[in-house]
Amino acid sequence: MGKPTGFMEFGRSLPRRRPVRVRLRDWREVYEPFSPEQTQEQGARCMDCGIPFCHEGCPLGNLIPEWNDLVYKDDWSDAIERLHATNNFPEFTGRLCPAPCEAACVLGINSDPVTIERIEYEVVERAWSEGWVTPQMPTVGTGRTVAVVGSGPAGLAAAQQLARAGHAVTVFERAEKPGGLLRYGIPEFKMEKSVLDRRLAQMESEGVTFVCGVSVGGTPVVDGPPEPGEERALGTACAPDVSVRSAADVRAAFDAVVLAGGATLPRDLPVPGRELTGVHLALEYLKPSNLVREGALSVSPINARGKRVIIIGGGDTGADCLGTAHRQGAASVHQFEILPEPPGSRSDTNPWPLWPLILRTSSAHEEGGERVFSVTTTEFVDDGTGAVRALQGHEVETLLQDGRPVFQKVVGTEFELECDLVLLALGFVGTERRGIVGELGVEVDGRGAVAADGAWATNVDGVFVCGDQTRGQSLIVWAIAEGRSAAAAVDLWLMGVTSLPAPIEPGQLALR
């Protein structure tokens, strides 16, 4: 624990966000510095709660009270050791995780929870600045080889754990650089890519080989709206000069294969006018913007400057589009959500320590735009030249039918809203069936995810799976936990014994 009376003496505090008018002029992260003394004060709020529910809230099982106490005592080097003991990439989760640990914090029963995520951020950033994050080399090589297909957080976690166990690990990525959605889906104002690159450099020093611009199995996909009934991923997932290596060749060349390709099939909106110019899936918009920031493109082919933008989808990806559109100079932005506006605080049916179903305001929402709840889209209107001119829709009432939401039209609420750019941020529906999944004959379950047994193994011998590719669209902290757990299973399968930790089991769910 931290200071025994700290939770009574200090209130919850976070660093200030840079003024909106300032941060909209650049793409840097939005938070101002937080002093070590302020961080220590927040660590002092961690109380002697007896049963730390934050452990259960975090799928990684982060040793939160321990490193909170170490921060309070000004022992930052030991704090990063405890943090790295359960989390390969705390600089990612400290920026991008919605912090289910804080939702489960015991202090949150009748007060504001401990600022766990920010303390995590400050610990790892202190460690990088002090030079404490160094390559962790295996004591001996095993002579075994592992291919990891996909370089998002699950694939990176699996690769790093397996390399540290002494295996020769190669990560295949069909995009230009490794990182998956960490690089091409997350805007710079949420995580600057230098944060990703320094961790990748550590992994390369540990012996991990990254092979980019290579699609394992299948033919690279193309851009544009899918044909009716067609399932395919985004063409923007691939590098422009992507090459193809057969899945059979990769399986034959390695002792084991880990599938970590994510849930890359986007949920589309098949309404009249979907094919019009100016209607795009979210990642078709976000990736080019990130490529501009990296200097790979001089200008994004999809730009919101001076345009009336509508974002369909109220989640994190929609907020990423919102912040990006603000920085590109959109004339106006509306963000649509089919669900009703959540309450400002927990309801009686949503008690601690469950995830709070409340209204969340991101930094992007502070910057402008209008959030519209309980609406659905029925048609995109042609301007006469094949481009979108407006969106037609109506309000809906949300009803529960067999415990699931059903949306009923509110008669007389039809509307038309003019727009020049529409971004579909509706989430993802599962893994791609083509490519390595189809070529190897990997089984896909009824949820559209790759099926795994209790040891993270698919139905194909020597082929394992982790992350969103088997869980479905989820949080970064679950992806890292699955990558670590799958690595332990692969190590056990290869060697007959493993000392790698496995924080979760396949199919394990969050508190609900």
VEXBA-910777 format. One record per residue (C-alpha): x, z, y; residue number from 0. Coordinates in steps of 0.05 Angstrom, whole numbers. Layout:
! VEXBA-910777
+--------+--------+--------+-----+
!      u !      w !      v ! num !
+--------+--------+--------+-----+
!      X !      Z !      Y ! NUM !
...
+--------+--------+--------+-----+
***
This chain:
! VEXBA-910777
+--------+--------+--------+-----+
!      u !      w !      v ! num !
+--------+--------+--------+-----+
!      0 !      0 !      0 !   0 !
!     20 !     -4 !     73 !   1 !
!     11 !     54 !    122 !   2 !
!    -39 !    104 !     92 !   3 !
!    -79 !    106 !    156 !   4 !
!    -64 !     35 !    179 !   5 !
!   -133 !      7 !    164 !   6 !
!   -163 !     59 !    210 !   7 !
!   -111 !     50 !    266 !   8 !
!   -105 !    -25 !    270 !   9 !
!   -156 !    -80 !    275 !  10 !
!   -152 !   -148 !    242 !  11 !
!   -111 !   -196 !    284 !  12 !
!    -89 !   -269 !    278 !  13 !
!    -43 !   -311 !    322 !  14 !
!    -77 !   -348 !    378 !  15 !
!    -91 !   -421 !    371 !  16 !
!    -58 !   -465 !    424 !  17 !
!   -106 !   -485 !    479 !  18 !
!   -150 !   -544 !    460 !  19 !
!   -129 !   -586 !    519 !  20 !
!    -56 !   -576 !    499 !  21 !
!    -60 !   -587 !    424 !  22 !
!   -102 !   -649 !    429 !  23 !
!    -42 !   -683 !    462 !  24 !
!      0 !   -676 !    399 !  25 !
!     -5 !   -670 !    323 !  26 !
!     33 !   -604 !    316 !  27 !
!      3 !   -544 !    279 !  28 !
!    -48 !   -507 !    321 !  29 !
!    -24 !   -435 !    318 !  30 !
!     22 !   -400 !    366 !  31 !
!     78 !   -355 !    340 !  32 !
!     62 !   -287 !    310 !  33 !
!    115 !   -234 !    319 !  34 !
!    146 !   -195 !    261 !  35 !
!    118 !   -132 !    292 !  36 !
!     48 !   -160 !    293 !  37 !
!     55 !   -182 !    221 !  38 !
!     80 !   -113 !    201 !  39 !
!     20 !    -81 !    235 !  40 !
!    -27 !   -126 !    196 !  41 !
!     10 !   -108 !    131 !  42 !
!     -1 !    -35 !    148 !  43 !
!    -77 !    -47 !    142 !  44 !
!    -71 !    -57 !     67 !  45 !
!   -102 !      6 !     39 !  46 !
!    -94 !     46 !    -25 !  47 !
!   -158 !     16 !    -54 !  48 !
!   -145 !     36 !   -126 !  49 !
!   -169 !    -29 !   -156 !  50 !
!   -142 !    -87 !   -113 !  51 !
!   -197 !   -139 !   -119 !  52 !
!   -154 !   -187 !    -81 !  53 !
!   -116 !   -198 !   -147 !  54 !
!   -181 !   -223 !   -178 !  55 !
!   -200 !   -264 !   -118 !  56 !
!   -134 !   -302 !   -122 !  57 !
!   -127 !   -345 !   -185 !  58 !
!    -51 !   -340 !   -179 !  59 !
!    -55 !   -265 !   -186 !  60 !
!    -13 !   -256 !   -123 !  61 !
!     17 !   -186 !   -117 !  62 !
!    -15 !   -178 !    -50 !  63 !
!    -11 !   -102 !    -39 !  64 !
!     62 !   -103 !    -59 !  65 !
!     85 !   -154 !     -9 !  66 !
!     40 !   -125 !     45 !  67 !
!     75 !    -59 !     35 !  68 !
!    144 !    -91 !     36 !  69 !
!    127 !   -127 !    102 !  70 !
!    103 !    -62 !    133 !  71 !
!    169 !    -30 !    112 !  72 !
!    208 !    -89 !    142 !  73 !
!    235 !   -110 !     74 !  74 !
!    223 !   -185 !     82 !  75 !
!    273 !   -208 !     29 !  76 !
!    239 !   -167 !    -26 !  77 !
!    171 !   -191 !      1 !  78 !
!    189 !   -264 !    -12 !  79 !
!    213 !   -247 !    -82 !  80 !
!    145 !   -216 !    -98 !  81 !
!    109 !   -274 !    -66 !  82 !
!    149 !   -327 !   -104 !  83 !
!    139 !   -288 !   -168 !  84 !
!     68 !   -316 !   -172 !  85 !
!     65 !   -374 !   -124 !  86 !
!    113 !   -434 !   -122 !  87 !
!     88 !   -457 !    -54 !  88 !
!     64 !   -401 !     -9 !  89 !
!     78 !   -444 !     53 !  90 !
!     23 !   -491 !     28 !  91 !
!    -29 !   -438 !     11 !  92 !
!    -11 !   -398 !     74 !  93 !
!    -35 !   -458 !    114 !  94 !
!    -88 !   -493 !     71 !  95 !
!   -121 !   -442 !     25 !  96 !
!   -189 !   -415 !     48 !  97 !
!   -164 !   -346 !     24 !  98 !
!   -211 !   -323 !    -31 !  99 !
!   -165 !   -262 !    -34 ! 100 !
!   -189 !   -241 !     35 ! 101 !
!   -262 !   -249 !     13 ! 102 !
!   -247 !   -201 !    -44 ! 103 !
!   -207 !   -151 !     -2 ! 104 !
!   -236 !    -81 !    -11 ! 105 !
!   -229 !    -67 !     63 ! 106 !
!   -278 !   -123 !     73 ! 107 !
!   -335 !    -82 !     45 ! 108 !
!   -347 !    -47 !    112 ! 109 !
!   -293 !    -75 !    158 ! 110 !
!   -252 !   -137 !    171 ! 111 !
!   -207 !   -155 !    111 ! 112 !
!   -132 !   -155 !    113 ! 113 !
!   -101 !   -219 !    142 ! 114 !
!    -70 !   -235 !     74 ! 115 !
!    -62 !   -309 !     85 ! 116 !
!    -25 !   -301 !    152 ! 117 !
!     22 !   -248 !    124 ! 118 !
!     38 !   -296 !     67 ! 119 !
!     53 !   -351 !    118 ! 120 !
!     99 !   -306 !    158 ! 121 !
!    136 !   -281 !     96 ! 122 !
!    153 !   -351 !     71 ! 123 !
!    170 !   -379 !    139 ! 124 !
!    217 !   -320 !    150 ! 125 !
!    248 !   -335 !     82 ! 126 !
!    260 !   -408 !    100 ! 127 !
!    290 !   -391 !    168 ! 128 !
!    336 !   -339 !    137 ! 129 !
!    360 !   -387 !     82 ! 130 !
!    331 !   -345 !     25 ! 131 !
!    295 !   -404 !     -7 ! 132 !
!    347 !   -436 !    -52 ! 133 !
!    346 !   -479 !   -115 ! 134 !
!    331 !   -438 !   -178 ! 135 !
!    372 !   -471 !   -232 ! 136 !
!    358 !   -462 !   -307 ! 137 !
!    412 !   -425 !   -346 ! 138 !
!    411 !   -478 !   -401 ! 139 !
!    381 !   -546 !   -412 ! 140 !
!    332 !   -557 !   -470 ! 141 !
!    344 !   -631 !   -480 ! 142 !
!    269 !   -643 !   -476 ! 143 !
!    237 !   -691 !   -427 ! 144 !
!    170 !   -685 !   -391 ! 145 !
!    133 !   -735 !   -348 ! 146 !
!     85 !   -709 !   -296 ! 147 !
!     37 !   -762 !   -270 ! 148 !
!     14 !   -743 !   -200 ! 149 !
!     50 !   -704 !   -146 ! 150 !
!     -3 !   -662 !   -114 ! 151 !
!      1 !   -586 !   -116 ! 152 !
!    -17 !   -581 !   -190 ! 153 !
!     35 !   -633 !   -210 ! 154 !
!     89 !   -603 !   -166 ! 155 !
!     77 !   -533 !   -193 ! 156 !
!     79 !   -557 !   -265 ! 157 !
!    142 !   -598 !   -251 ! 158 !
!    179 !   -541 !   -217 ! 159 !
!    162 !   -491 !   -272 ! 160 !
!    183 !   -539 !   -328 ! 161 !
!    248 !   -557 !   -293 ! 162 !
!    265 !   -483 !   -285 ! 163 !
!    252 !   -475 !   -360 ! 164 !
!    308 !   -525 !   -372 ! 165 !
!    269 !   -589 !   -386 ! 166 !
!    285 !   -656 !   -354 ! 167 !
!    224 !   -671 !   -311 ! 168 !
!    204 !   -737 !   -279 ! 169 !
!    145 !   -740 !   -231 ! 170 !
!    109 !   -807 !   -224 ! 171 !
!     71 !   -821 !   -159 ! 172 !
!     37 !   -886 !   -142 ! 173 !
!     39 !   -873 !    -67 ! 174 !
!     99 !   -885 !    -23 ! 175 !
!    123 !   -813 !    -24 ! 176 !
!    108 !   -751 !    -66 ! 177 !
!     57 !   -699 !    -45 ! 178 !
!    -11 !   -729 !    -61 ! 179 !
!    -65 !   -704 !    -14 ! 180 !
!    -15 !   -654 !     15 ! 181 !
!     19 !   -714 !     47 ! 182 !
!    -35 !   -766 !     56 ! 183 !
!   -100 !   -726 !     61 ! 184 !
!    -79 !   -666 !    102 ! 185 !
!    -68 !   -681 !    176 ! 186 !
!     -4 !   -658 !    212 ! 187 !
!    -42 !   -608 !    254 ! 188 !
!    -59 !   -569 !    191 ! 189 !
!      9 !   -577 !    157 ! 190 !
!     68 !   -614 !    186 ! 191 !
!    101 !   -657 !    132 ! 192 !
!    169 !   -626 !    143 ! 193 !
!    140 !   -565 !    108 ! 194 !
!    127 !   -608 !     46 ! 195 !
!    193 !   -645 !     50 ! 196 !
!    236 !   -583 !     50 ! 197 !
!    203 !   -558 !    -14 ! 198 !
!    210 !   -627 !    -47 ! 199 !
!    284 !   -624 !    -30 ! 200 !
!    290 !   -557 !    -65 ! 201 !
!    256 !   -587 !   -127 ! 202 !
!    303 !   -647 !   -127 ! 203 !
!    362 !   -599 !   -124 ! 204 !
!    332 !   -563 !   -184 ! 205 !
!    334 !   -629 !   -223 ! 206 !
!    264 !   -657 !   -214 ! 207 !
!    264 !   -733 !   -208 ! 208 !
!    211 !   -766 !   -165 ! 209 !
!    192 !   -839 !   -180 ! 210 !
!    145 !   -865 !   -126 ! 211 !
!    108 !   -930 !   -118 ! 212 !
!     95 !   -932 !   -193 ! 213 !
!     24 !   -931 !   -222 ! 214 !
!     25 !   -907 !   -294 ! 215 !
!    -26 !   -950 !   -331 ! 216 !
!    -75 !  -1001 !   -305 ! 217 !
!    -77 !  -1047 !   -246 ! 218 !
!    -72 !  -1019 !   -175 ! 219 !
!   -139 !  -1011 !   -142 ! 220 !
!   -161 !  -1046 !    -78 ! 221 !
!   -194 !  -1025 !    -14 ! 222 !
!   -266 !  -1034 !      7 ! 223 !
!   -334 !  -1009 !    -16 ! 224 !
!   -345 !  -1011 !    -91 ! 225 !
!   -394 !  -1058 !   -124 ! 226 !
!   -459 !  -1025 !   -147 ! 227 !
!   -444 !   -982 !   -207 ! 228 !
!   -369 !   -992 !   -201 ! 229 !
!   -323 !   -932 !   -206 ! 230 !
!   -255 !   -938 !   -175 ! 231 !
!   -208 !   -899 !   -131 ! 232 !
!   -181 !   -915 !    -63 ! 233 !
!   -132 !   -971 !    -54 ! 234 !
!    -99 !   -927 !     -2 ! 235 !
!    -77 !   -883 !    -60 ! 236 !
!    -23 !   -935 !    -77 ! 237 !
!     39 !   -958 !    -41 ! 238 !
!     34 !  -1029 !    -14 ! 239 !
!     87 !  -1053 !    -64 ! 240 !
!     65 !  -1010 !   -122 ! 241 !
!     88 !  -1030 !   -191 ! 242 !
!     55 !  -1014 !   -258 ! 243 !
!     86 !   -980 !   -318 ! 244 !
!     44 !   -978 !   -381 ! 245 !
!     18 !   -911 !   -404 ! 246 !
!     42 !   -924 !   -474 ! 247 !
!    113 !   -936 !   -448 ! 248 !
!    113 !   -870 !   -410 ! 249 !
!     85 !   -832 !   -469 ! 250 !
!    138 !   -862 !   -515 ! 251 !
!    194 !   -847 !   -466 ! 252 !
!    180 !   -773 !   -458 ! 253 !
!    170 !   -714 !   -505 ! 254 !
!    108 !   -692 !   -466 ! 255 !
!     64 !   -718 !   -410 ! 256 !
!     25 !   -677 !   -360 ! 257 !
!    -33 !   -710 !   -325 ! 258 !
!    -40 !   -683 !   -254 ! 259 !
!    -72 !   -742 !   -219 ! 260 !
!   -129 !   -704 !   -186 ! 261 !
!   -203 !   -721 !   -180 ! 262 !
!   -193 !   -786 !   -143 ! 263 !
!   -260 !   -820 !   -150 ! 264 !
!   -294 !   -811 !    -83 ! 265 !
!   -368 !   -798 !    -77 ! 266 !
!   -398 !   -858 !    -41 ! 267 !
!   -463 !   -867 !     -2 ! 268 !
!   -500 !   -927 !    -31 ! 269 !
!   -550 !   -940 !     25 ! 270 !
!   -566 !  -1006 !     59 ! 271 !
!   -509 !  -1027 !    105 ! 272 !
!   -454 !   -991 !     67 ! 273 !
!   -414 !  -1056 !     66 ! 274 !
!   -412 !  -1063 !    142 ! 275 !
!   -346 !  -1062 !    179 ! 276 !
!   -333 !   -994 !    208 ! 277 !
!   -359 !   -954 !    148 ! 278 !
!   -301 !   -922 !    111 ! 279 !
!   -286 !   -869 !     60 ! 280 !
!   -250 !   -810 !     90 ! 281 !
!   -182 !   -822 !     57 ! 282 !
!   -183 !   -894 !     78 ! 283 !
!   -181 !   -865 !    148 ! 284 !
!   -136 !   -804 !    138 ! 285 !
!    -78 !   -836 !    100 ! 286 !
!    -61 !   -890 !    153 ! 287 !
!    -64 !   -837 !    207 ! 288 !
!    -12 !   -796 !    167 ! 289 !
!     30 !   -858 !    157 ! 290 !
!     32 !   -868 !    232 ! 291 !
!     57 !   -797 !    240 ! 292 !
!    112 !   -811 !    189 ! 293 !
!    132 !   -874 !    225 ! 294 !
!    113 !   -919 !    167 ! 295 !
!     59 !   -953 !    209 ! 296 !
!     60 !   -968 !    284 ! 297 !
!    -15 !   -962 !    290 ! 298 !
!    -71 !   -944 !    243 ! 299 !
!   -118 !  -1001 !    223 ! 300 !
!   -176 !   -952 !    228 ! 301 !
!   -174 !   -918 !    296 ! 302 !
!   -226 !   -876 !    331 ! 303 !
!   -201 !   -888 !    402 ! 304 !
!   -259 !   -900 !    448 ! 305 !
!   -309 !   -902 !    391 ! 306 !
!   -373 !   -865 !    375 ! 307 !
!   -357 !   -832 !    309 ! 308 !
!   -403 !   -803 !    256 ! 309 !
!   -373 !   -762 !    199 ! 310 !
!   -418 !   -752 !    139 ! 311 !
!   -398 !   -689 !    102 ! 312 !
!   -389 !   -618 !    129 ! 313 !
!   -330 !   -594 !     87 ! 314 !
!   -256 !   -589 !     98 ! 315 !
!   -244 !   -664 !     92 ! 316 !
!   -297 !   -676 !    145 ! 317 !
!   -262 !   -626 !    190 ! 318 !
!   -196 !   -663 !    178 ! 319 !
!   -230 !   -727 !    201 ! 320 !
!   -259 !   -690 !    261 ! 321 !
!   -191 !   -665 !    285 ! 322 !
!   -160 !   -733 !    274 ! 323 !
!   -214 !   -769 !    313 ! 324 !
!   -205 !   -720 !    371 ! 325 !
!   -130 !   -734 !    374 ! 326 !
!   -142 !   -809 !    371 ! 327 !
!   -188 !   -805 !    431 ! 328 !
!   -258 !   -815 !    403 ! 329 !
!   -312 !   -823 !    455 ! 330 !
!   -359 !   -777 !    415 ! 331 !
!   -362 !   -747 !    346 ! 332 !
!   -421 !   -723 !    305 ! 333 !
!   -411 !   -688 !    238 ! 334 !
!   -471 !   -690 !    191 ! 335 !
!   -485 !   -641 !    134 ! 336 !
!   -545 !   -647 !     88 ! 337 !
!   -547 !   -572 !     75 ! 338 !
!   -578 !   -523 !    125 ! 339 !
!   -533 !   -485 !    173 ! 340 !
!   -503 !   -424 !    138 ! 341 !
!   -514 !   -354 !    166 ! 342 !
!   -463 !   -321 !    210 ! 343 !
!   -454 !   -263 !    161 ! 344 !
!   -465 !   -247 !     88 ! 345 !
!   -537 !   -245 !     63 ! 346 !
!   -562 !   -191 !     16 ! 347 !
!   -558 !   -241 !    -41 ! 348 !
!   -485 !   -256 !    -27 ! 349 !
!   -450 !   -188 !    -30 ! 350 !
!   -376 !   -170 !    -31 ! 351 !
!   -332 !   -189 !    -69 ! 352 !
!   -365 !   -258 !    -78 ! 353 !
!   -343 !   -316 !    -36 ! 354 !
!   -381 !   -309 !     30 ! 355 !
!   -429 !   -366 !     42 ! 356 !
!   -425 !   -364 !    117 ! 357 !
!   -415 !   -412 !    175 ! 358 !
!   -341 !   -429 !    183 ! 359 !
!   -311 !   -456 !    247 ! 360 !
!   -244 !   -492 !    238 ! 361 !
!   -195 !   -509 !    293 ! 362 !
!   -223 !   -579 !    294 ! 363 !
!   -294 !   -554 !    309 ! 364 !
!   -266 !   -515 !    368 ! 365 !
!   -240 !   -581 !    397 ! 366 !
!   -308 !   -614 !    405 ! 367 !
!   -359 !   -655 !    369 ! 368 !
!   -430 !   -638 !    349 ! 369 !
!   -447 !   -609 !    281 ! 370 !
!   -515 !   -630 !    255 ! 371 !
!   -544 !   -595 !    194 ! 372 !
!   -603 !   -612 !    148 ! 373 !
!   -599 !   -687 !    158 ! 374 !
!   -590 !   -746 !    111 ! 375 !
!   -571 !   -819 !    122 ! 376 !
!   -617 !   -875 !    100 ! 377 !
!   -585 !   -938 !    129 ! 378 !
!   -527 !   -966 !    170 ! 379 !
!   -551 !  -1017 !    221 ! 380 !
!   -516 !  -1084 !    231 ! 381 !
!   -497 !  -1104 !    302 ! 382 !
!   -508 !  -1177 !    283 ! 383 !
!   -435 !  -1192 !    269 ! 384 !
!   -427 !  -1152 !    204 ! 385 !
!   -404 !  -1088 !    239 ! 386 !
!   -440 !  -1021 !    242 ! 387 !
!   -480 !  -1009 !    305 ! 388 !
!   -521 !   -947 !    288 ! 389 !
!   -540 !   -898 !    234 ! 390 !
!   -612 !   -884 !    213 ! 391 !
!   -632 !   -819 !    180 ! 392 !
!   -681 !   -762 !    180 ! 393 !
!   -682 !   -686 !    174 ! 394 !
!   -690 !   -652 !    106 ! 395 !
!   -715 !   -586 !     80 ! 396 !
!   -675 !   -554 !     25 ! 397 !
!   -714 !   -527 !    -34 ! 398 !
!   -690 !   -496 !    -99 ! 399 !
!   -712 !   -528 !   -164 ! 400 !
!   -685 !   -495 !   -228 ! 401 !
!   -632 !   -461 !   -185 ! 402 !
!   -607 !   -527 !   -155 ! 403 !
!   -619 !   -553 !    -84 ! 404 !
!   -669 !   -608 !    -76 ! 405 !
!   -676 !   -643 !     -8 ! 406 !
!   -745 !   -661 !     17 ! 407 !
!   -757 !   -706 !     76 ! 408 !
!   -786 !   -674 !    138 ! 409 !
!   -840 !   -723 !    160 ! 410 !
!   -834 !   -749 !    231 ! 411 !
!   -761 !   -732 !    241 ! 412 !
!   -732 !   -802 !    233 ! 413 !
!   -677 !   -819 !    282 ! 414 !
!   -625 !   -872 !    299 ! 415 !
!   -557 !   -854 !    327 ! 416 !
!   -510 !   -907 !    355 ! 417 !
!   -440 !   -909 !    327 ! 418 !
!   -379 !   -953 !    319 ! 419 !
!   -343 !   -916 !    262 ! 420 !
!   -372 !   -878 !    203 ! 421 !
!   -329 !   -836 !    157 ! 422 !
!   -355 !   -814 !     89 ! 423 !
!   -327 !   -745 !     71 ! 424 !
!   -372 !   -730 !     13 ! 425 !
!   -322 !   -703 !    -37 ! 426 !
!   -301 !   -731 !   -104 ! 427 !
!   -336 !   -741 !   -171 ! 428 !
!   -280 !   -739 !   -222 ! 429 !
!   -220 !   -773 !   -251 ! 430 !
!   -207 !   -847 !   -256 ! 431 !
!   -224 !   -875 !   -325 ! 432 !
!   -179 !   -934 !   -317 ! 433 !
!   -104 !   -927 !   -315 ! 434 !
!    -69 !   -876 !   -358 ! 435 !
!   -134 !   -841 !   -379 ! 436 !
!   -164 !   -904 !   -407 ! 437 !
!   -100 !   -933 !   -436 ! 438 !
!    -83 !   -871 !   -475 ! 439 !
!   -155 !   -859 !   -497 ! 440 !
!   -158 !   -790 !   -464 ! 441 !
!   -227 !   -758 !   -470 ! 442 !
!   -268 !   -747 !   -407 ! 443 !
!   -322 !   -694 !   -407 ! 444 !
!   -392 !   -696 !   -379 ! 445 !
!   -369 !   -674 !   -311 ! 446 !
!   -324 !   -734 !   -303 ! 447 !
!   -261 !   -693 !   -314 ! 448 !
!   -207 !   -698 !   -368 ! 449 !
!   -225 !   -652 !   -425 ! 450 !
!   -174 !   -598 !   -444 ! 451 !
!   -171 !   -547 !   -500 ! 452 !
!   -150 !   -475 !   -492 ! 453 !
!    -77 !   -496 !   -487 ! 454 !
!    -86 !   -548 !   -431 ! 455 !
!    -79 !   -604 !   -483 ! 456 !
!   -120 !   -667 !   -484 ! 457 !
!   -143 !   -702 !   -548 ! 458 !
!    -79 !   -744 !   -546 ! 459 !
!    -19 !   -711 !   -579 ! 460 !
!     33 !   -688 !   -529 ! 461 !
!    -10 !   -703 !   -468 ! 462 !
!    -33 !   -644 !   -425 ! 463 !
!    -74 !   -640 !   -362 ! 464 !
!    -80 !   -593 !   -302 ! 465 !
!   -109 !   -588 !   -232 ! 466 !
!   -169 !   -626 !   -205 ! 467 !
!   -162 !   -678 !   -260 ! 468 !
!   -191 !   -628 !   -309 ! 469 !
!   -223 !   -576 !   -263 ! 470 !
!   -256 !   -624 !   -215 ! 471 !
!   -250 !   -621 !   -139 ! 472 !
!   -225 !   -552 !   -122 ! 473 !
!   -178 !   -510 !    -79 ! 474 !
!   -103 !   -516 !    -73 ! 475 !
!    -93 !   -446 !   -100 ! 476 !
!   -129 !   -465 !   -164 ! 477 !
!    -87 !   -528 !   -170 ! 478 !
!    -22 !   -488 !   -166 ! 479 !
!    -49 !   -437 !   -216 ! 480 !
!    -68 !   -492 !   -265 ! 481 !
!      0 !   -526 !   -256 ! 482 !
!     36 !   -462 !   -272 ! 483 !
!     -9 !   -447 !   -332 ! 484 !
!     -3 !   -518 !   -360 ! 485 !
!     73 !   -514 !   -353 ! 486 !
!     73 !   -452 !   -397 ! 487 !
!     31 !   -488 !   -449 ! 488 !
!     77 !   -549 !   -449 ! 489 !
!    139 !   -505 !   -455 ! 490 !
!    108 !   -468 !   -514 ! 491 !
!     89 !   -534 !   -547 ! 492 !
!    159 !   -562 !   -539 ! 493 !
!    199 !   -499 !   -556 ! 494 !
!    154 !   -455 !   -598 ! 495 !
!    162 !   -398 !   -548 ! 496 !
!    156 !   -391 !   -472 ! 497 !
!    171 !   -340 !   -419 ! 498 !
!    134 !   -379 !   -365 ! 499 !
!     73 !   -344 !   -335 ! 500 !
!      3 !   -370 !   -345 ! 501 !
!    -42 !   -340 !   -292 ! 502 !
!   -107 !   -372 !   -315 ! 503 !
!   -141 !   -404 !   -375 ! 504 !
!   -173 !   -473 !   -376 ! 505 !
!   -244 !   -471 !   -347 ! 506 !
!   -234 !   -402 !   -315 ! 507 !
!   -280 !   -394 !   -256 ! 508 !
!   -277 !   -356 !   -191 ! 509 !
!   -317 !   -294 !   -177 ! 510 !
!   -390 !   -314 !   -169 ! 511 !
+--------+--------+--------+-----+
***
